[in-house]
Structure formats: structure tokens, C-alpha cells
């Protein structure tokens, strides 16, 4: 795997961890204002969309031969 791809995957993993943290915070704050929760959920949805799009770009940016079958 190219270093650039590995770095990109690492960034996306960190972003996923951030989203998980936000969701955990939301789960603990159900007593707060509904508008606040709606705003935070929209932010998390936006982050997840960006992560999904970036992972799709990474997936198609280079051929990945996970099982080594291309060399057979």
C-alpha cells in the first residue's frame, strides 16, 4: 500500500473516531434542547458523508490486491 493511501486511511479512521465520540456525547445529553441535538446530528451526518466520499475516492484511487490474486 502506498504511504499516501495509508495516511489517507489513517485520517479517515481518526474522523470516524471523532464521529463516534460525538455520538456518545449526544447519547449522554438527551435532556438538552432539541434544536441543539438536531444541529449536532446534522454535523455528524455531514462528517460521515465526507468520510464515506473520501473512502470511496481511496477505494478507486489505486488498484488494491488484498489477496495477491493479480499476481497469479
Gaussian input, Z-matrix of N, CA and C with variables (Angstrom, degrees):
# hf/3-21g

backbone

0 1
 N
 C     1     B1
 C     2     B2     1     A1
 N     3     B3     2     A2     1     D1
 C     4     B4     3     A3     2     D2
 C     5     B5     4     A4     3     D3
 N     6     B6     5     A5     4     D4
 C     7     B7     6     A6     5     D5
 C     8     B8     7     A7     6     D6
 N     9     B9     8     A8     7     D7
 C    10    B10     9     A9     8     D8
 C    11    B11    10    A10     9     D9
 N    12    B12    11    A11    10    D10
 C    13    B13    12    A12    11    D11
 C    14    B14    13    A13    12    D12
 N    15    B15    14    A14    13    D13
 C    16    B16    15    A15    14    D14
 C    17    B17    16    A16    15    D15
 N    18    B18    17    A17    16    D16
 C    19    B19    18    A18    17    D17
 C    20    B20    19    A19    18    D18
 N    21    B21    20    A20    19    D19
 C    22    B22    21    A21    20    D20
 C    23    B23    22    A22    21    D21
 N    24    B24    23    A23    22    D22
 C    25    B25    24    A24    23    D23
 C    26    B26    25    A25    24    D24
 N    27    B27    26    A26    25    D25
 C    28    B28    27    A27    26    D26
 C    29    B29    28    A28    27    D27
 N    30    B30    29    A29    28    D28
 C    31    B31    30    A30    29    D29
 C    32    B32    31    A31    30    D30
 N    33    B33    32    A32    31    D31
 C    34    B34    33    A33    32    D32
 C    35    B35    34    A34    33    D33
 N    36    B36    35    A35    34    D34
 C    37    B37    36    A36    35    D35
 C    38    B38    37    A37    36    D36
 N    39    B39    38    A38    37    D37
 C    40    B40    39    A39    38    D38
 C    41    B41    40    A40    39    D39
 N    42    B42    41    A41    40    D40
 C    43    B43    42    A42    41    D41
 C    44    B44    43    A43    42    D42
 N    45    B45    44    A44    43    D43
 C    46    B46    45    A45    44    D44
 C    47    B47    46    A46    45    D45
 N    48    B48    47    A47    46    D46
 C    49    B49    48    A48    47    D47
 C    50    B50    49    A49    48    D48
 N    51    B51    50    A50    49    D49
 C    52    B52    51    A51    50    D50
 C    53    B53    52    A52    51    D51
 N    54    B54    53    A53    52    D52
 C    55    B55    54    A54    53    D53
 C    56    B56    55    A55    54    D54
 N    57    B57    56    A56    55    D55
 C    58    B58    57    A57    56    D56
 C    59    B59    58    A58    57    D57
 N    60    B60    59    A59    58    D58
 C    61    B61    60    A60    59    D59
 C    62    B62    61    A61    60    D60
 N    63    B63    62    A62    61    D61
 C    64    B64    63    A63    62    D62
 C    65    B65    64    A64    63    D63
 N    66    B66    65    A65    64    D64
 C    67    B67    66    A66    65    D65
 C    68    B68    67    A67    66    D66
 N    69    B69    68    A68    67    D67
 C    70    B70    69    A69    68    D68
 C    71    B71    70    A70    69    D69
 N    72    B72    71    A71    70    D70
 C    73    B73    72    A72    71    D71
 C    74    B74    73    A73    72    D72
 N    75    B75    74    A74    73    D73
 C    76    B76    75    A75    74    D74
 C    77    B77    76    A76    75    D75
 N    78    B78    77    A77    76    D76
 C    79    B79    78    A78    77    D77
 C    80    B80    79    A79    78    D78
 N    81    B81    80    A80    79    D79
 C    82    B82    81    A81    80    D80
 C    83    B83    82    A82    81    D81
 N    84    B84    83    A83    82    D82
 C    85    B85    84    A84    83    D83
 C    86    B86    85    A85    84    D84
 N    87    B87    86    A86    85    D85
 C    88    B88    87    A87    86    D86
 C    89    B89    88    A88    87    D87
 N    90    B90    89    A89    88    D88
 C    91    B91    90    A90    89    D89
 C    92    B92    91    A91    90    D90
 N    93    B93    92    A92    91    D91
 C    94    B94    93    A93    92    D92
 C    95    B95    94    A94    93    D93
 N    96    B96    95    A95    94    D94
 C    97    B97    96    A96    95    D95
 C    98    B98    97    A97    96    D96
 N    99    B99    98    A98    97    D97
 C   100   B100    99    A99    98    D98
 C   101   B101   100   A100    99    D99
 N   102   B102   101   A101   100   D100
 C   103   B103   102   A102   101   D101
 C   104   B104   103   A103   102   D102
 N   105   B105   104   A104   103   D103
 C   106   B106   105   A105   104   D104
 C   107   B107   106   A106   105   D105
 N   108   B108   107   A107   106   D106
 C   109   B109   108   A108   107   D107
 C   110   B110   109   A109   108   D108
 N   111   B111   110   A110   109   D109
 C   112   B112   111   A111   110   D110
 C   113   B113   112   A112   111   D111
 N   114   B114   113   A113   112   D112
 C   115   B115   114   A114   113   D113
 C   116   B116   115   A115   114   D114
 N   117   B117   116   A116   115   D115
 C   118   B118   117   A117   116   D116
 C   119   B119   118   A118   117   D117
 N   120   B120   119   A119   118   D118
 C   121   B121   120   A120   119   D119
 C   122   B122   121   A121   120   D120
 N   123   B123   122   A122   121   D121
 C   124   B124   123   A123   122   D122
 C   125   B125   124   A124   123   D123
 N   126   B126   125   A125   124   D124
 C   127   B127   126   A126   125   D125
 C   128   B128   127   A127   126   D126
 N   129   B129   128   A128   127   D127
 C   130   B130   129   A129   128   D128
 C   131   B131   130   A130   129   D129
 N   132   B132   131   A131   130   D130
 C   133   B133   132   A132   131   D131
 C   134   B134   133   A133   132   D132
 N   135   B135   134   A134   133   D133
 C   136   B136   135   A135   134   D134
 C   137   B137   136   A136   135   D135
 N   138   B138   137   A137   136   D136
 C   139   B139   138   A138   137   D137
 C   140   B140   139   A139   138   D138
 N   141   B141   140   A140   139   D139
 C   142   B142   141   A141   140   D140
 C   143   B143   142   A142   141   D141
 N   144   B144   143   A143   142   D142
 C   145   B145   144   A144   143   D143
 C   146   B146   145   A145   144   D144
 N   147   B147   146   A146   145   D145
 C   148   B148   147   A147   146   D146
 C   149   B149   148   A148   147   D147
 N   150   B150   149   A149   148   D148
 C   151   B151   150   A150   149   D149
 C   152   B152   151   A151   150   D150
 N   153   B153   152   A152   151   D151
 C   154   B154   153   A153   152   D152
 C   155   B155   154   A154   153   D153
 N   156   B156   155   A155   154   D154
 C   157   B157   156   A156   155   D155
 C   158   B158   157   A157   156   D156
 N   159   B159   158   A158   157   D157
 C   160   B160   159   A159   158   D158
 C   161   B161   160   A160   159   D159
 N   162   B162   161   A161   160   D160
 C   163   B163   162   A162   161   D161
 C   164   B164   163   A163   162   D162
 N   165   B165   164   A164   163   D163
 C   166   B166   165   A165   164   D164
 C   167   B167   166   A166   165   D165
 N   168   B168   167   A167   166   D166
 C   169   B169   168   A168   167   D167
 C   170   B170   169   A169   168   D168
 N   171   B171   170   A170   169   D169
 C   172   B172   171   A171   170   D170
 C   173   B173   172   A172   171   D171
 N   174   B174   173   A173   172   D172
 C   175   B175   174   A174   173   D173
 C   176   B176   175   A175   174   D174
 N   177   B177   176   A176   175   D175
 C   178   B178   177   A177   176   D176
 C   179   B179   178   A178   177   D177
 N   180   B180   179   A179   178   D178
 C   181   B181   180   A180   179   D179
 C   182   B182   181   A181   180   D180
 N   183   B183   182   A182   181   D181
 C   184   B184   183   A183   182   D182
 C   185   B185   184   A184   183   D183
 N   186   B186   185   A185   184   D184
 C   187   B187   186   A186   185   D185
 C   188   B188   187   A187   186   D186
 N   189   B189   188   A188   187   D187
 C   190   B190   189   A189   188   D188
 C   191   B191   190   A190   189   D189
 N   192   B192   191   A191   190   D190
 C   193   B193   192   A192   191   D191
 C   194   B194   193   A193   192   D192
 N   195   B195   194   A194   193   D193
 C   196   B196   195   A195   194   D194
 C   197   B197   196   A196   195   D195
 N   198   B198   197   A197   196   D196
 C   199   B199   198   A198   197   D197
 C   200   B200   199   A199   198   D198
 N   201   B201   200   A200   199   D199
 C   202   B202   201   A201   200   D200
 C   203   B203   202   A202   201   D201
 N   204   B204   203   A203   202   D202
 C   205   B205   204   A204   203   D203
 C   206   B206   205   A205   204   D204
 N   207   B207   206   A206   205   D205
 C   208   B208   207   A207   206   D206
 C   209   B209   208   A208   207   D207
 N   210   B210   209   A209   208   D208
 C   211   B211   210   A210   209   D209
 C   212   B212   211   A211   210   D210
 N   213   B213   212   A212   211   D211
 C   214   B214   213   A213   212   D212
 C   215   B215   214   A214   213   D213

   B1=1.4396
   B2=1.5232
   B3=1.3145
   B4=1.4638
   B5=1.5249
   B6=1.3302
   B7=1.4711
   B8=1.5326
   B9=1.3319
   B10=1.4684
   B11=1.5263
   B12=1.3208
   B13=1.4594
   B14=1.5204
   B15=1.3242
   B16=1.4588
   B17=1.5346
   B18=1.3258
   B19=1.4680
   B20=1.5298
   B21=1.3336
   B22=1.4593
   B23=1.5216
   B24=1.3164
   B25=1.4590
   B26=1.5243
   B27=1.3226
   B28=1.4613
   B29=1.5218
   B30=1.3343
   B31=1.4716
   B32=1.5191
   B33=1.3254
   B34=1.4592
   B35=1.5288
   B36=1.3182
   B37=1.4571
   B38=1.5196
   B39=1.3295
   B40=1.4625
   B41=1.5261
   B42=1.3167
   B43=1.4549
   B44=1.5337
   B45=1.3155
   B46=1.4672
   B47=1.5282
   B48=1.3253
   B49=1.4612
   B50=1.5288
   B51=1.3211
   B52=1.4583
   B53=1.5291
   B54=1.3035
   B55=1.4656
   B56=1.5261
   B57=1.3232
   B58=1.4656
   B59=1.5283
   B60=1.3257
   B61=1.4594
   B62=1.5209
   B63=1.3157
   B64=1.4645
   B65=1.5218
   B66=1.3315
   B67=1.4627
   B68=1.5289
   B69=1.3296
   B70=1.4589
   B71=1.5291
   B72=1.3269
   B73=1.4614
   B74=1.5300
   B75=1.3233
   B76=1.4621
   B77=1.5252
   B78=1.3138
   B79=1.4647
   B80=1.5286
   B81=1.3164
   B82=1.4579
   B83=1.5192
   B84=1.3340
   B85=1.4637
   B86=1.5278
   B87=1.3209
   B88=1.4625
   B89=1.5266
   B90=1.3155
   B91=1.4549
   B92=1.5200
   B93=1.3186
   B94=1.4651
   B95=1.5265
   B96=1.2933
   B97=1.4570
   B98=1.5311
   B99=1.3183
   B100=1.4635
   B101=1.5326
   B102=1.3087
   B103=1.4675
   B104=1.5319
   B105=1.3173
   B106=1.4634
   B107=1.5230
   B108=1.3291
   B109=1.4590
   B110=1.5277
   B111=1.3224
   B112=1.4657
   B113=1.5245
   B114=1.3167
   B115=1.4604
   B116=1.5176
   B117=1.3167
   B118=1.4728
   B119=1.5220
   B120=1.3271
   B121=1.4652
   B122=1.5247
   B123=1.3111
   B124=1.4688
   B125=1.5262
   B126=1.3388
   B127=1.4644
   B128=1.5246
   B129=1.3293
   B130=1.4629
   B131=1.5252
   B132=1.3156
   B133=1.4605
   B134=1.5335
   B135=1.3210
   B136=1.4678
   B137=1.5306
   B138=1.3359
   B139=1.4608
   B140=1.5244
   B141=1.3295
   B142=1.4644
   B143=1.5249
   B144=1.3165
   B145=1.4664
   B146=1.5225
   B147=1.3255
   B148=1.4650
   B149=1.5286
   B150=1.3232
   B151=1.4618
   B152=1.5228
   B153=1.3219
   B154=1.4651
   B155=1.5259
   B156=1.3186
   B157=1.4634
   B158=1.5246
   B159=1.3213
   B160=1.4629
   B161=1.5212
   B162=1.3239
   B163=1.4585
   B164=1.5285
   B165=1.3171
   B166=1.4613
   B167=1.5262
   B168=1.3320
   B169=1.4716
   B170=1.5241
   B171=1.3339
   B172=1.4629
   B173=1.5228
   B174=1.3141
   B175=1.4593
   B176=1.5249
   B177=1.3158
   B178=1.4591
   B179=1.5275
   B180=1.3388
   B181=1.4631
   B182=1.5197
   B183=1.3263
   B184=1.4508
   B185=1.5159
   B186=1.2923
   B187=1.4515
   B188=1.5147
   B189=1.3048
   B190=1.4487
   B191=1.5253
   B192=1.2986
   B193=1.4548
   B194=1.5224
   B195=1.3472
   B196=1.4525
   B197=1.5248
   B198=1.2969
   B199=1.4548
   B200=1.4998
   B201=1.3116
   B202=1.4465
   B203=1.5191
   B204=1.3136
   B205=1.4466
   B206=1.5285
   B207=1.3117
   B208=1.4659
   B209=1.5112
   B210=1.3309
   B211=1.4470
   B212=1.5223
   B213=1.3365
   B214=1.4712
   B215=1.5111
   A1=107.96
   A2=114.47
   A3=118.89
   A4=110.72
   A5=116.98
   A6=120.33
   A7=112.27
   A8=116.60
   A9=119.94
   A10=110.85
   A11=115.54
   A12=120.11
   A13=110.15
   A14=115.93
   A15=120.51
   A16=110.52
   A17=116.97
   A18=121.33
   A19=110.82
   A20=116.56
   A21=120.97
   A22=111.18
   A23=116.51
   A24=120.30
   A25=110.99
   A26=116.55
   A27=120.60
   A28=112.06
   A29=116.24
   A30=120.22
   A31=110.75
   A32=116.30
   A33=119.33
   A34=110.77
   A35=117.14
   A36=120.37
   A37=111.46
   A38=116.32
   A39=120.53
   A40=110.75
   A41=116.62
   A42=120.55
   A43=110.60
   A44=116.60
   A45=120.42
   A46=110.16
   A47=117.18
   A48=121.00
   A49=110.56
   A50=116.67
   A51=121.26
   A52=110.73
   A53=116.01
   A54=120.59
   A55=110.31
   A56=116.11
   A57=119.83
   A58=110.48
   A59=116.81
   A60=120.65
   A61=111.87
   A62=115.38
   A63=119.77
   A64=110.75
   A65=116.38
   A66=119.88
   A67=111.23
   A68=116.80
   A69=119.99
   A70=110.23
   A71=116.99
   A72=120.79
   A73=110.34
   A74=116.49
   A75=120.13
   A76=111.25
   A77=115.59
   A78=119.86
   A79=111.24
   A80=116.76
   A81=121.08
   A82=112.65
   A83=118.19
   A84=120.06
   A85=112.92
   A86=117.25
   A87=119.78
   A88=112.72
   A89=118.98
   A90=120.40
   A91=113.49
   A92=117.24
   A93=119.83
   A94=111.15
   A95=114.72
   A96=123.81
   A97=111.88
   A98=116.65
   A99=122.15
   A100=110.85
   A101=117.41
   A102=120.74
   A103=110.30
   A104=117.35
   A105=122.04
   A106=109.95
   A107=116.39
   A108=120.04
   A109=111.30
   A110=117.24
   A111=120.56
   A112=111.00
   A113=116.61
   A114=121.05
   A115=110.74
   A116=116.66
   A117=120.47
   A118=111.54
   A119=117.53
   A120=120.77
   A121=110.08
   A122=117.91
   A123=121.49
   A124=110.62
   A125=117.36
   A126=121.10
   A127=110.99
   A128=116.62
   A129=120.92
   A130=109.86
   A131=116.95
   A132=120.53
   A133=110.80
   A134=116.70
   A135=121.03
   A136=110.87
   A137=116.63
   A138=120.07
   A139=111.10
   A140=116.20
   A141=119.85
   A142=111.86
   A143=116.96
   A144=120.77
   A145=110.20
   A146=116.89
   A147=120.75
   A148=110.85
   A149=116.63
   A150=120.44
   A151=110.09
   A152=116.19
   A153=120.43
   A154=110.87
   A155=117.14
   A156=120.75
   A157=111.79
   A158=116.69
   A159=120.32
   A160=111.04
   A161=116.68
   A162=119.21
   A163=111.18
   A164=117.56
   A165=120.45
   A166=110.31
   A167=117.17
   A168=121.11
   A169=110.61
   A170=116.52
   A171=120.73
   A172=109.64
   A173=115.79
   A174=120.48
   A175=111.28
   A176=117.05
   A177=120.36
   A178=113.18
   A179=117.97
   A180=120.22
   A181=113.07
   A182=116.63
   A183=119.83
   A184=108.58
   A185=115.40
   A186=119.44
   A187=108.41
   A188=115.14
   A189=120.67
   A190=107.51
   A191=115.49
   A192=121.70
   A193=108.07
   A194=115.99
   A195=120.95
   A196=113.17
   A197=117.15
   A198=120.09
   A199=113.75
   A200=119.13
   A201=122.05
   A202=114.18
   A203=118.01
   A204=121.84
   A205=112.66
   A206=117.64
   A207=119.43
   A208=112.32
   A209=116.67
   A210=120.99
   A211=112.86
   A212=116.98
   A213=120.45
   A214=110.82
   D1=135.87
   D2=179.43
   D3=-67.25
   D4=148.11
   D5=179.65
   D6=-57.81
   D7=-36.15
   D8=-179.97
   D9=-64.35
   D10=-41.10
   D11=179.51
   D12=-66.33
   D13=-43.74
   D14=179.37
   D15=-60.89
   D16=-42.80
   D17=178.75
   D18=-63.90
   D19=-41.73
   D20=178.65
   D21=-62.08
   D22=-43.47
   D23=178.67
   D24=-64.06
   D25=-38.79
   D26=176.96
   D27=-62.17
   D28=-41.44
   D29=177.90
   D30=-63.00
   D31=-41.25
   D32=-179.49
   D33=-67.76
   D34=-36.43
   D35=175.89
   D36=-61.83
   D37=-40.82
   D38=178.00
   D39=-65.62
   D40=-38.57
   D41=178.97
   D42=-65.68
   D43=-39.96
   D44=176.89
   D45=-62.55
   D46=-41.09
   D47=177.59
   D48=-61.45
   D49=-38.88
   D50=178.14
   D51=-63.48
   D52=-43.26
   D53=179.03
   D54=-63.57
   D55=-42.29
   D56=178.60
   D57=-60.93
   D58=-40.89
   D59=178.00
   D60=-62.56
   D61=-40.92
   D62=178.20
   D63=-63.72
   D64=-42.82
   D65=179.02
   D66=-63.62
   D67=-38.19
   D68=177.96
   D69=-64.70
   D70=-40.56
   D71=178.50
   D72=-64.41
   D73=-39.61
   D74=178.00
   D75=-63.29
   D76=-40.83
   D77=-179.34
   D78=-61.84
   D79=-29.38
   D80=-178.91
   D81=-87.29
   D82=-9.58
   D83=-173.50
   D84=-116.20
   D85=33.46
   D86=-177.43
   D87=-64.51
   D88=-16.50
   D89=179.45
   D90=-82.30
   D91=-1.71
   D92=-176.19
   D93=-87.69
   D94=-179.60
   D95=-177.90
   D96=-58.14
   D97=135.45
   D98=-179.44
   D99=-62.04
   D100=-39.78
   D101=-179.78
   D102=-61.17
   D103=-40.06
   D104=177.23
   D105=-59.97
   D106=-47.36
   D107=-179.37
   D108=-63.37
   D109=-40.93
   D110=178.64
   D111=-62.25
   D112=-40.21
   D113=178.95
   D114=-64.94
   D115=-46.48
   D116=179.85
   D117=-63.81
   D118=-40.09
   D119=178.28
   D120=-63.67
   D121=-41.00
   D122=177.57
   D123=-62.56
   D124=-39.69
   D125=177.62
   D126=-63.56
   D127=-43.24
   D128=179.60
   D129=-64.66
   D130=-41.81
   D131=178.54
   D132=-60.48
   D133=-41.39
   D134=178.31
   D135=-63.29
   D136=-43.18
   D137=178.65
   D138=-62.34
   D139=-44.17
   D140=-179.86
   D141=-64.28
   D142=-36.69
   D143=177.23
   D144=-63.70
   D145=-43.07
   D146=178.60
   D147=-63.39
   D148=-43.49
   D149=178.80
   D150=-62.14
   D151=-45.21
   D152=-179.92
   D153=-60.28
   D154=-44.35
   D155=179.65
   D156=-65.38
   D157=-40.86
   D158=179.30
   D159=-65.96
   D160=-41.72
   D161=178.04
   D162=-64.00
   D163=-36.88
   D164=176.65
   D165=-64.37
   D166=-40.57
   D167=177.02
   D168=-62.42
   D169=-44.11
   D170=179.49
   D171=-62.37
   D172=-42.78
   D173=-178.16
   D174=-57.63
   D175=-38.99
   D176=-175.83
   D177=-98.40
   D178=0.98
   D179=-175.99
   D180=-78.14
   D181=-24.44
   D182=178.96
   D183=-154.33
   D184=155.37
   D185=178.22
   D186=-77.32
   D187=127.71
   D188=-179.30
   D189=-113.32
   D190=120.14
   D191=-178.52
   D192=-106.12
   D193=75.66
   D194=-174.14
   D195=-59.62
   D196=-37.79
   D197=-175.37
   D198=-102.36
   D199=2.49
   D200=178.37
   D201=73.02
   D202=16.40
   D203=-175.98
   D204=-73.70
   D205=-20.33
   D206=-179.31
   D207=-70.41
   D208=-20.86
   D209=-177.68
   D210=-92.63
   D211=0.55
   D212=-178.64
   D213=-82.30

